[in-house]
Amino acid sequence: MPGEQRASERRINAAEKQAQAIELRKAGATYDQIARKVGYSNRGSACRAVQKALEKITEEPALELRALVSERLDTMLLGVWQQARSGHLGAIDRALKIEERRAKLFGLDKQAETEITVNSGIEYSSNLDELVDEYMAKRKSENNKPGQDATNG
């Protein structure tokens, strides 16, 4: 497909520019210098290119390391699994610690960030004295209504 080839060429060119940008940055070039030398429109584009290249460079080793650590955790868990299944409390504790480490490694226990907004249309006073005063004033006005016995509450 012709469009696919152009996209591949663009990706290759972008990767080459990123590689050149990161080499210049390693050599101490500023982002303005990198932009001029490599052909980015401005220093922000050069900075983003360097950051993207760094992410790519560190991403693969991080994935490999995570896989290696996960394999080690699997081996450790296998070593205590039978005892944990039979109810040995120490082995259960070890298995849980291994699984806690795995959850931390993969970010499984991160809490979802949520924001809850409740708007019931009712305003509440945070001042207890104000609430008591409002309540007493309301009771007094209800008790002073014509035709109502003041002894009934």
Residue pairs with C-beta under 8 A, 6 or more apart in sequence:
14 49
17 38
17 39
17 40
17 49
18 49
18 50
18 52
18 53
18 56
19 53
20 37
20 38
21 34
21 38
21 40
21 46
21 49
21 50
21 53
22 49
22 50
22 53
22 54
22 57
24 33
24 34
24 37
24 38
25 31
25 34
25 50
29 37
30 43
31 43
31 44
31 46
31 47
31 50
32 43
32 46
34 40
34 43
34 46
34 49
34 50
35 41
35 42
35 43
35 45
35 46
38 46
38 49
40 46
40 49
66 105
66 106
69 105
70 102
70 105
70 106
73 98
73 101
73 102
73 105
76 94
76 98
77 95
77 98
77 99
80 91
80 94
80 95
80 98
81 91
81 95
83 90
83 91
84 91
84 92
84 94
84 95
100 109
102 108
103 109
125 131
125 134
139 153
142 148
143 150
143 153
144 150
